[in-house]
Amino acid sequence: MADTKAETTRRNFLKVASAAVPGVVAVAAGTQAEAAAPAPVDLSSDVMQDTEHTRAYLESTRF
């Protein structure tokens, strides 16, 4: 019988994991860039809107 542990070593796992990290970072950066644009202002609305000013305020109140 062939030893299956020889195929899945720690070194092989680290090679795959280190190759996957840049891809995950690129996907995360791409999704943040798409969500960064605030919606256009609707002056007839009475509710709080997603603008640069409200985002700056909410960002400043985070702990």
Secondary structure, 3 states (H helix, E strand, C coil): CCCHHHCCCHHHHHHHHHHHHHHHHHHHHHHHHHHCCCCCCCCCCCCCCCCHHHHHHHHHCCC
